[in-house]
């Protein structure tokens, strides 16, 4: 006899750490009567923690992403960007490539829209800064840095050469520290292969308004990271930031003007703008949810990851941070809770246990505190890389091969020159912008200015 049970549809918006893990867990738990639909703007899951290594030329772009259609089991994948959620009618709308669009109804919705670059009201930042949230931004930044040194070699004006050899990173958290560490090593390797840069200082500056690097970490790890960077010649400037960005320069809050063609923006993230249009309660831009990740006032809606203010039950009154560690575990737990709402298992609140922090500082350097044990140097580096290999959802052998080859021989450092500056705007709501910190550093199809 055919089953008369009603089929349920669960729609998952986003396939970052939270959405990807929610889809995989729900695929494992859901019954045959549950349809799972994943909507994401790319057809891959990106392992974001290794993006600084991509920018530094140590891993390939294909090696830190995995196919959603291959990894999501019985879930249906839709390539598109969700632009509206009607919580009353339980309908999700999206736009896709080649002017496609669509709508789909749901019984349960898991919103894991993630985050975008955090913006500050500093003149010129949205016009002249490079962000670091997507794989396109990481590839573009790598190309931009290589191109700056190549153009510095042929520059006849000493001032232009100095500006092209100066790189300013704003934000001393995880991303800013790791990007600085990896890319500074890359420019050191590159400069040794360019005879025209012999004797030229490759200047890196890392700025943050906090009193120290990595303020969210144990003081010992912060000091380790700063010591490693300073030993390599990085100018670590704490308690200060920039007050203005212009055509070929940035101005610090001290009033000092630094000539540069490279402003790298790593000050943090903010929830995806999709949250703003939901007409639901938010907490500092993040969707308010309860400890089960249920959205109050929106029947059948759950949310987790960067776009949701999930209560931190280990710190009453606080919400969980916007980290991959939380997103992975929240994704799995929200899938279990959705399955419970459909009659499989029992719902449980999200309560986490801190597993420690890892900061890859390039080469054999790292800072880590797994299980609250502070480590540094080669041992911390080994722990960091072992963790990443274990946490990845695929391509472990490819990444391990990249690391092994890089240990035996220097990687070839060339520009791919496939992503234009206009394709990676810092402000997702305002894609139009002029050249970054001076003349464009990557050739456009219709123009090539030096």
One Martini backbone bead per residue (centre of mass of N, CA, C, O) as a GRO file, in nm:
protein
  450
    1UNK     BB    1   0.097   0.035   0.022
    2UNK     BB    2   0.074   0.354  -0.004
    3UNK     BB    3   0.182   0.632   0.125
    4UNK     BB    4   0.004   0.912   0.308
    5UNK     BB    5   0.225   1.087   0.375
    6UNK     BB    6   0.334   1.395   0.407
    7UNK     BB    7   0.531   1.611   0.243
    8UNK     BB    8   0.828   1.775   0.325
    9UNK     BB    9   0.986   2.107   0.320
   10UNK     BB   10   1.332   2.199   0.324
   11UNK     BB   11   1.488   2.515   0.340
   12UNK     BB   12   1.822   2.623   0.252
   13UNK     BB   13   2.000   2.923   0.320
   14UNK     BB   14   2.288   2.843   0.238
   15UNK     BB   15   2.658   2.705   0.214
   16UNK     BB   16   2.812   2.721   0.454
   17UNK     BB   17   2.889   2.598   0.745
   18UNK     BB   18   2.594   2.581   0.837
   19UNK     BB   19   2.438   2.484   0.580
   20UNK     BB   20   2.612   2.240   0.502
   21UNK     BB   21   2.576   2.084   0.777
   22UNK     BB   22   2.268   2.082   0.775
   23UNK     BB   23   2.230   1.920   0.512
   24UNK     BB   24   2.388   1.666   0.592
   25UNK     BB   25   2.233   1.598   0.853
   26UNK     BB   26   1.946   1.591   0.730
   27UNK     BB   27   2.004   1.367   0.522
   28UNK     BB   28   2.049   1.154   0.751
   29UNK     BB   29   1.762   1.197   0.918
   30UNK     BB   30   1.562   1.205   0.709
   31UNK     BB   31   1.298   1.116   0.554
   32UNK     BB   32   1.144   1.028   0.254
   33UNK     BB   33   0.925   1.281   0.306
   34UNK     BB   34   1.179   1.472   0.280
   35UNK     BB   35   1.254   1.777   0.134
   36UNK     BB   36   1.570   1.909   0.022
   37UNK     BB   37   1.666   2.258  -0.012
   38UNK     BB   38   1.943   2.427  -0.168
   39UNK     BB   39   2.045   2.774  -0.156
   40UNK     BB   40   2.307   2.909  -0.370
   41UNK     BB   41   2.550   3.124  -0.529
   42UNK     BB   42   2.713   2.857  -0.525
   43UNK     BB   43   2.853   2.520  -0.610
   44UNK     BB   44   3.013   2.563  -0.328
   45UNK     BB   45   3.221   2.483  -0.061
   46UNK     BB   46   3.407   2.694   0.161
   47UNK     BB   47   3.730   2.690   0.312
   48UNK     BB   48   3.809   2.972   0.472
   49UNK     BB   49   4.075   2.926   0.656
   50UNK     BB   50   4.254   2.896   0.365
   51UNK     BB   51   4.257   3.176   0.219
   52UNK     BB   52   4.534   3.297   0.301
   53UNK     BB   53   4.686   3.074   0.139
   54UNK     BB   54   4.578   3.156  -0.132
   55UNK     BB   55   4.689   3.448  -0.129
   56UNK     BB   56   4.992   3.319  -0.072
   57UNK     BB   57   5.027   3.063  -0.282
   58UNK     BB   58   4.976   2.755  -0.135
   59UNK     BB   59   4.688   2.717  -0.261
   60UNK     BB   60   4.433   2.613  -0.446
   61UNK     BB   61   4.111   2.703  -0.528
   62UNK     BB   62   4.009   2.395  -0.566
   63UNK     BB   63   4.115   2.287  -0.268
   64UNK     BB   64   3.884   2.476  -0.086
   65UNK     BB   65   3.656   2.324  -0.255
   66UNK     BB   66   3.321   2.182  -0.283
   67UNK     BB   67   3.072   2.002  -0.410
   68UNK     BB   68   2.734   2.014  -0.362
   69UNK     BB   69   2.618   1.791  -0.549
   70UNK     BB   70   2.812   1.570  -0.420
   71UNK     BB   71   2.775   1.629  -0.083
   72UNK     BB   72   2.434   1.643  -0.035
   73UNK     BB   73   2.304   1.403  -0.144
   74UNK     BB   74   1.947   1.427  -0.134
   75UNK     BB   75   1.974   1.709  -0.202
   76UNK     BB   76   1.858   1.998  -0.350
   77UNK     BB   77   2.000   2.218  -0.592
   78UNK     BB   78   2.020   2.586  -0.601
   79UNK     BB   79   2.120   2.839  -0.819
   80UNK     BB   80   2.123   3.122  -0.600
   81UNK     BB   81   1.985   3.438  -0.476
   82UNK     BB   82   1.840   3.540  -0.202
   83UNK     BB   83   1.590   3.827  -0.179
   84UNK     BB   84   1.332   3.674  -0.034
   85UNK     BB   85   1.120   3.644   0.266
   86UNK     BB   86   0.802   3.496   0.334
   87UNK     BB   87   0.686   3.422   0.647
   88UNK     BB   88   0.372   3.400   0.603
   89UNK     BB   89   0.380   3.220   0.322
   90UNK     BB   90   0.634   3.047   0.287
   91UNK     BB   91   0.849   3.211   0.085
   92UNK     BB   92   1.109   3.183  -0.159
   93UNK     BB   93   1.330   3.409  -0.328
   94UNK     BB   94   1.517   3.409  -0.646
   95UNK     BB   95   1.827   3.458  -0.816
   96UNK     BB   96   1.997   3.381  -1.115
   97UNK     BB   97   2.149   3.293  -1.373
   98UNK     BB   98   2.060   3.421  -1.668
   99UNK     BB   99   1.788   3.561  -1.551
  100UNK     BB  100   1.694   3.391  -1.335
  101UNK     BB  101   1.401   3.266  -1.143
  102UNK     BB  102   1.234   3.206  -0.814
  103UNK     BB  103   1.005   2.995  -0.623
  104UNK     BB  104   0.947   2.863  -0.279
  105UNK     BB  105   0.812   2.652  -0.063
  106UNK     BB  106   0.764   2.588   0.299
  107UNK     BB  107   0.786   2.429   0.622
  108UNK     BB  108   1.099   2.469   0.647
  109UNK     BB  109   1.350   2.711   0.760
  110UNK     BB  110   1.705   2.763   0.696
  111UNK     BB  111   1.897   3.036   0.800
  112UNK     BB  112   2.236   3.079   0.627
  113UNK     BB  113   2.352   3.367   0.499
  114UNK     BB  114   2.560   3.506   0.669
  115UNK     BB  115   2.825   3.728   0.549
  116UNK     BB  116   2.985   4.048   0.529
  117UNK     BB  117   3.145   4.316   0.500
  118UNK     BB  118   3.254   4.546   0.720
  119UNK     BB  119   3.150   4.878   0.769
  120UNK     BB  120   3.284   5.212   0.776
  121UNK     BB  121   3.273   5.573   0.820
  122UNK     BB  122   3.517   5.595   0.594
  123UNK     BB  123   3.667   5.772   0.378
  124UNK     BB  124   3.715   5.561   0.082
  125UNK     BB  125   3.684   5.257   0.146
  126UNK     BB  126   3.472   5.160  -0.074
  127UNK     BB  127   3.675   5.259  -0.312
  128UNK     BB  128   3.989   5.137  -0.204
  129UNK     BB  129   3.918   4.859  -0.087
  130UNK     BB  130   3.994   4.526   0.007
  131UNK     BB  131   3.850   4.235   0.052
  132UNK     BB  132   3.789   3.905   0.263
  133UNK     BB  133   3.530   3.666   0.183
  134UNK     BB  134   3.605   3.556  -0.099
  135UNK     BB  135   3.753   3.387  -0.352
  136UNK     BB  136   3.773   3.631  -0.537
  137UNK     BB  137   3.922   3.816  -0.336
  138UNK     BB  138   4.170   3.633  -0.295
  139UNK     BB  139   4.262   3.621  -0.590
  140UNK     BB  140   4.278   3.923  -0.638
  141UNK     BB  141   4.486   3.987  -0.417
  142UNK     BB  142   4.711   3.817  -0.526
  143UNK     BB  143   4.731   3.963  -0.800
  144UNK     BB  144   4.773   4.248  -0.692
  145UNK     BB  145   5.040   4.204  -0.544
  146UNK     BB  146   5.203   4.105  -0.783
  147UNK     BB  147   5.152   4.354  -0.965
  148UNK     BB  148   5.286   4.568  -0.787
  149UNK     BB  149   5.576   4.452  -0.811
  150UNK     BB  150   5.593   4.459  -1.119
  151UNK     BB  151   5.548   4.772  -1.136
  152UNK     BB  152   5.785   4.856  -0.954
  153UNK     BB  153   6.019   4.768  -1.139
  154UNK     BB  154   5.925   4.992  -1.380
  155UNK     BB  155   5.946   5.226  -1.203
  156UNK     BB  156   6.079   5.567  -1.209
  157UNK     BB  157   5.935   5.650  -0.951
  158UNK     BB  158   6.009   5.630  -0.622
  159UNK     BB  159   5.723   5.686  -0.503
  160UNK     BB  160   5.574   5.469  -0.660
  161UNK     BB  161   5.738   5.232  -0.564
  162UNK     BB  162   5.673   5.258  -0.263
  163UNK     BB  163   5.363   5.232  -0.290
  164UNK     BB  164   5.372   4.943  -0.427
  165UNK     BB  165   5.547   4.834  -0.156
  166UNK     BB  166   5.276   4.902   0.007
  167UNK     BB  167   5.091   4.741   0.283
  168UNK     BB  168   4.754   4.771   0.414
  169UNK     BB  169   4.612   4.645   0.718
  170UNK     BB  170   4.278   4.624   0.845
  171UNK     BB  171   4.282   4.421   1.107
  172UNK     BB  172   4.369   4.213   1.411
  173UNK     BB  173   4.252   3.952   1.357
  174UNK     BB  174   4.246   3.665   1.207
  175UNK     BB  175   4.247   3.761   0.914
  176UNK     BB  176   4.458   3.991   0.922
  177UNK     BB  177   4.690   3.821   1.038
  178UNK     BB  178   4.700   3.594   0.819
  179UNK     BB  179   4.726   3.769   0.569
  180UNK     BB  180   4.985   3.908   0.650
  181UNK     BB  181   5.162   3.658   0.690
  182UNK     BB  182   5.131   3.526   0.404
  183UNK     BB  183   5.183   3.782   0.215
  184UNK     BB  184   5.461   3.860   0.323
  185UNK     BB  185   5.602   3.603   0.234
  186UNK     BB  186   5.538   3.632  -0.065
  187UNK     BB  187   5.692   3.903  -0.113
  188UNK     BB  188   5.966   3.793  -0.028
  189UNK     BB  189   5.989   3.583  -0.250
  190UNK     BB  190   5.947   3.769  -0.493
  191UNK     BB  191   6.180   3.979  -0.450
  192UNK     BB  192   6.409   3.761  -0.502
  193UNK     BB  193   6.316   3.739  -0.827
  194UNK     BB  194   6.358   4.067  -0.840
  195UNK     BB  195   6.607   4.270  -0.937
  196UNK     BB  196   6.449   4.555  -0.924
  197UNK     BB  197   6.417   4.510  -0.582
  198UNK     BB  198   6.686   4.561  -0.484
  199UNK     BB  199   6.669   4.715  -0.165
  200UNK     BB  200   6.367   4.713  -0.136
  201UNK     BB  201   6.106   4.791   0.060
  202UNK     BB  202   5.866   4.575   0.205
  203UNK     BB  203   5.572   4.709   0.324
  204UNK     BB  204   5.401   4.629   0.634
  205UNK     BB  205   5.071   4.699   0.770
  206UNK     BB  206   4.907   4.658   1.100
  207UNK     BB  207   4.579   4.757   1.199
  208UNK     BB  208   4.432   4.851   1.529
  209UNK     BB  209   4.223   4.971   1.787
  210UNK     BB  210   4.327   4.776   1.956
  211UNK     BB  211   4.576   4.702   2.203
  212UNK     BB  212   4.580   4.420   2.036
  213UNK     BB  213   4.622   4.143   1.901
  214UNK     BB  214   4.391   3.924   1.918
  215UNK     BB  215   4.170   4.003   2.154
  216UNK     BB  216   4.010   3.710   2.169
  217UNK     BB  217   4.271   3.607   2.289
  218UNK     BB  218   4.516   3.502   2.443
  219UNK     BB  219   4.787   3.680   2.532
  220UNK     BB  220   5.005   3.476   2.436
  221UNK     BB  221   4.908   3.456   2.141
  222UNK     BB  222   4.931   3.751   2.074
  223UNK     BB  223   5.238   3.778   2.127
  224UNK     BB  224   5.328   3.569   1.922
  225UNK     BB  225   5.219   3.704   1.667
  226UNK     BB  226   5.369   3.975   1.700
  227UNK     BB  227   5.657   3.863   1.708
  228UNK     BB  228   5.658   3.733   1.427
  229UNK     BB  229   5.591   3.987   1.259
  230UNK     BB  230   5.818   4.173   1.357
  231UNK     BB  231   6.053   3.989   1.268
  232UNK     BB  232   5.959   4.036   0.953
  233UNK     BB  233   5.875   4.368   0.950
  234UNK     BB  234   5.610   4.426   1.066
  235UNK     BB  235   5.382   4.689   1.126
  236UNK     BB  236   5.247   4.707   1.441
  237UNK     BB  237   4.934   4.886   1.494
  238UNK     BB  238   4.794   4.998   1.787
  239UNK     BB  239   4.523   5.212   1.858
  240UNK     BB  240   4.484   5.230   1.539
  241UNK     BB  241   4.398   5.379   1.217
  242UNK     BB  242   4.192   5.498   0.973
  243UNK     BB  243   4.049   5.815   0.824
  244UNK     BB  244   4.153   5.768   0.515
  245UNK     BB  245   4.092   5.716   0.161
  246UNK     BB  246   4.284   5.730  -0.144
  247UNK     BB  247   4.465   5.815  -0.425
  248UNK     BB  248   4.746   5.648  -0.309
  249UNK     BB  249   4.627   5.656   0.000
  250UNK     BB  250   4.658   5.678   0.362
  251UNK     BB  251   4.506   5.790   0.667
  252UNK     BB  252   4.577   5.826   0.981
  253UNK     BB  253   4.475   5.903   1.307
  254UNK     BB  254   4.757   6.068   1.340
  255UNK     BB  255   4.795   6.200   1.025
  256UNK     BB  256   4.938   6.008   0.869
  257UNK     BB  257   5.073   5.953   0.540
  258UNK     BB  258   5.031   5.661   0.326
  259UNK     BB  259   5.172   5.532   0.058
  260UNK     BB  260   4.932   5.341  -0.146
  261UNK     BB  261   4.774   5.054  -0.343
  262UNK     BB  262   4.706   4.881  -0.057
  263UNK     BB  263   4.388   4.807   0.086
  264UNK     BB  264   4.312   4.586   0.354
  265UNK     BB  265   3.993   4.455   0.460
  266UNK     BB  266   3.968   4.315   0.821
  267UNK     BB  267   3.732   4.415   1.048
  268UNK     BB  268   3.496   4.222   0.957
  269UNK     BB  269   3.148   4.141   1.008
  270UNK     BB  270   2.816   4.117   0.862
  271UNK     BB  271   2.518   4.060   0.803
  272UNK     BB  272   2.323   3.983   0.572
  273UNK     BB  273   2.099   4.191   0.407
  274UNK     BB  274   1.852   3.998   0.419
  275UNK     BB  275   1.771   4.053   0.717
  276UNK     BB  276   1.652   4.347   0.681
  277UNK     BB  277   1.385   4.226   0.505
  278UNK     BB  278   1.212   4.050   0.737
  279UNK     BB  279   1.067   4.188   0.984
  280UNK     BB  280   1.259   4.112   1.230
  281UNK     BB  281   1.419   4.053   1.504
  282UNK     BB  282   1.721   4.214   1.619
  283UNK     BB  283   2.090   4.182   1.694
  284UNK     BB  284   2.303   4.365   1.551
  285UNK     BB  285   2.170   4.239   1.268
  286UNK     BB  286   2.078   3.980   1.404
  287UNK     BB  287   1.882   3.718   1.429
  288UNK     BB  288   1.650   3.629   1.647
  289UNK     BB  289   1.691   3.354   1.875
  290UNK     BB  290   1.679   3.068   2.028
  291UNK     BB  291   1.831   2.784   2.165
  292UNK     BB  292   1.693   2.626   1.900
  293UNK     BB  293   1.686   2.835   1.647
  294UNK     BB  294   1.421   2.984   1.671
  295UNK     BB  295   1.198   3.207   1.518
  296UNK     BB  296   1.021   3.443   1.639
  297UNK     BB  297   0.720   3.487   1.455
  298UNK     BB  298   0.818   3.231   1.254
  299UNK     BB  299   0.692   2.982   1.109
  300UNK     BB  300   0.940   2.736   1.053
  301UNK     BB  301   1.185   2.915   1.152
  302UNK     BB  302   1.540   2.910   1.113
  303UNK     BB  303   1.865   3.012   1.266
  304UNK     BB  304   2.222   3.047   1.179
  305UNK     BB  305   2.513   3.175   1.238
  306UNK     BB  306   2.598   3.493   1.139
  307UNK     BB  307   2.276   3.581   1.108
  308UNK     BB  308   2.261   3.482   1.417
  309UNK     BB  309   2.150   3.523   1.765
  310UNK     BB  310   2.285   3.295   1.952
  311UNK     BB  311   2.267   3.179   2.247
  312UNK     BB  312   2.499   3.175   2.522
  313UNK     BB  313   2.489   2.937   2.773
  314UNK     BB  314   2.787   3.006   2.897
  315UNK     BB  315   2.679   3.328   2.862
  316UNK     BB  316   2.470   3.502   3.003
  317UNK     BB  317   2.339   3.741   2.763
  318UNK     BB  318   2.487   3.618   2.528
  319UNK     BB  319   2.634   3.564   2.211
  320UNK     BB  320   2.751   3.409   1.956
  321UNK     BB  321   2.996   3.399   1.757
  322UNK     BB  322   3.145   3.470   1.428
  323UNK     BB  323   3.217   3.142   1.369
  324UNK     BB  324   3.297   2.837   1.244
  325UNK     BB  325   3.265   2.671   1.497
  326UNK     BB  326   2.968   2.747   1.542
  327UNK     BB  327   2.842   2.690   1.262
  328UNK     BB  328   2.885   2.387   1.251
  329UNK     BB  329   2.725   2.312   1.515
  330UNK     BB  330   2.463   2.459   1.450
  331UNK     BB  331   2.393   2.307   1.191
  332UNK     BB  332   2.358   2.030   1.322
  333UNK     BB  333   2.147   2.109   1.540
  334UNK     BB  334   1.926   2.229   1.356
  335UNK     BB  335   1.875   1.966   1.205
  336UNK     BB  336   1.780   1.808   1.452
  337UNK     BB  337   1.541   2.002   1.519
  338UNK     BB  338   1.391   1.973   1.254
  339UNK     BB  339   1.356   1.669   1.267
  340UNK     BB  340   1.192   1.679   1.531
  341UNK     BB  341   0.952   1.846   1.403
  342UNK     BB  342   0.914   1.571   1.203
  343UNK     BB  343   0.964   1.306   1.413
  344UNK     BB  344   1.295   1.309   1.458
  345UNK     BB  345   1.360   1.305   1.754
  346UNK     BB  346   1.515   1.561   1.970
  347UNK     BB  347   1.519   1.864   2.092
  348UNK     BB  348   1.806   2.089   2.133
  349UNK     BB  349   2.012   2.292   2.265
  350UNK     BB  350   2.265   2.525   2.221
  351UNK     BB  351   2.586   2.399   2.344
  352UNK     BB  352   2.914   2.488   2.400
  353UNK     BB  353   3.265   2.392   2.359
  354UNK     BB  354   3.571   2.497   2.382
  355UNK     BB  355   3.846   2.414   2.143
  356UNK     BB  356   3.985   2.663   2.055
  357UNK     BB  357   4.272   2.816   1.883
  358UNK     BB  358   4.386   2.916   1.544
  359UNK     BB  359   4.705   3.049   1.403
  360UNK     BB  360   4.835   3.111   1.091
  361UNK     BB  361   5.184   3.241   1.023
  362UNK     BB  362   5.349   3.087   0.852
  363UNK     BB  363   5.528   2.844   0.776
  364UNK     BB  364   5.619   2.735   1.113
  365UNK     BB  365   5.407   2.934   1.218
  366UNK     BB  366   5.210   2.954   1.529
  367UNK     BB  367   4.892   2.975   1.715
  368UNK     BB  368   4.773   2.782   2.004
  369UNK     BB  369   4.475   2.635   2.217
  370UNK     BB  370   4.423   2.338   2.269
  371UNK     BB  371   4.253   2.278   2.542
  372UNK     BB  372   4.410   2.531   2.677
  373UNK     BB  373   4.693   2.489   2.522
  374UNK     BB  374   4.968   2.664   2.475
  375UNK     BB  375   5.103   2.731   2.146
  376UNK     BB  376   5.410   2.727   1.942
  377UNK     BB  377   5.527   2.698   1.645
  378UNK     BB  378   5.565   2.393   1.502
  379UNK     BB  379   5.352   2.259   1.682
  380UNK     BB  380   5.120   2.453   1.616
  381UNK     BB  381   5.133   2.403   1.312
  382UNK     BB  382   5.063   2.100   1.321
  383UNK     BB  383   4.789   2.134   1.462
  384UNK     BB  384   4.660   2.324   1.257
  385UNK     BB  385   4.682   2.136   1.006
  386UNK     BB  386   4.535   1.894   1.125
  387UNK     BB  387   4.270   2.034   1.170
  388UNK     BB  388   4.208   2.117   0.880
  389UNK     BB  389   4.205   1.833   0.760
  390UNK     BB  390   3.971   1.732   0.948
  391UNK     BB  391   3.756   1.973   0.872
  392UNK     BB  392   3.742   1.898   0.600
  393UNK     BB  393   3.523   1.782   0.317
  394UNK     BB  394   3.782   1.783   0.126
  395UNK     BB  395   4.092   1.771  -0.035
  396UNK     BB  396   4.323   1.671   0.155
  397UNK     BB  397   4.539   1.563  -0.042
  398UNK     BB  398   4.578   1.826  -0.201
  399UNK     BB  399   4.672   2.002   0.035
  400UNK     BB  400   4.904   1.822   0.129
  401UNK     BB  401   5.055   1.846  -0.139
  402UNK     BB  402   5.100   2.146  -0.134
  403UNK     BB  403   5.267   2.150   0.126
  404UNK     BB  404   5.489   1.955   0.036
  405UNK     BB  405   5.588   2.111  -0.214
  406UNK     BB  406   5.653   2.380  -0.062
  407UNK     BB  407   5.878   2.245   0.117
  408UNK     BB  408   6.061   2.166  -0.147
  409UNK     BB  409   5.938   2.415  -0.320
  410UNK     BB  410   5.882   2.692  -0.483
  411UNK     BB  411   5.629   2.865  -0.584
  412UNK     BB  412   5.456   2.984  -0.843
  413UNK     BB  413   5.441   3.346  -0.911
  414UNK     BB  414   5.137   3.433  -1.063
  415UNK     BB  415   4.905   3.592  -1.253
  416UNK     BB  416   4.580   3.528  -1.358
  417UNK     BB  417   4.394   3.763  -1.467
  418UNK     BB  418   4.045   3.707  -1.414
  419UNK     BB  419   3.984   3.942  -1.200
  420UNK     BB  420   3.815   4.215  -1.151
  421UNK     BB  421   3.759   4.481  -0.953
  422UNK     BB  422   3.444   4.504  -1.009
  423UNK     BB  423   3.391   4.198  -0.891
  424UNK     BB  424   3.506   4.319  -0.581
  425UNK     BB  425   3.321   4.470  -0.385
  426UNK     BB  426   3.291   4.584  -0.067
  427UNK     BB  427   3.006   4.690  -0.143
  428UNK     BB  428   2.722   4.509  -0.218
  429UNK     BB  429   2.529   4.782  -0.257
  430UNK     BB  430   2.799   4.916  -0.426
  431UNK     BB  431   2.962   4.819  -0.712
  432UNK     BB  432   3.058   5.100  -0.771
  433UNK     BB  433   3.406   5.178  -0.856
  434UNK     BB  434   3.709   5.273  -0.846
  435UNK     BB  435   4.012   5.262  -0.821
  436UNK     BB  436   4.264   5.112  -0.617
  437UNK     BB  437   4.482   5.302  -0.489
  438UNK     BB  438   4.470   5.395  -0.782
  439UNK     BB  439   4.570   5.245  -1.026
  440UNK     BB  440   4.503   4.980  -1.176
  441UNK     BB  441   4.620   4.631  -1.108
  442UNK     BB  442   4.416   4.514  -1.326
  443UNK     BB  443   4.325   4.411  -1.620
  444UNK     BB  444   4.098   4.502  -1.845
  445UNK     BB  445   3.949   4.428  -2.135
  446UNK     BB  446   3.940   4.759  -2.221
  447UNK     BB  447   4.188   4.812  -2.011
  448UNK     BB  448   4.547   4.935  -1.952
  449UNK     BB  449   4.668   5.071  -1.670
  450UNK     BB  450   4.973   5.226  -1.505
   0.00000   0.00000   0.00000
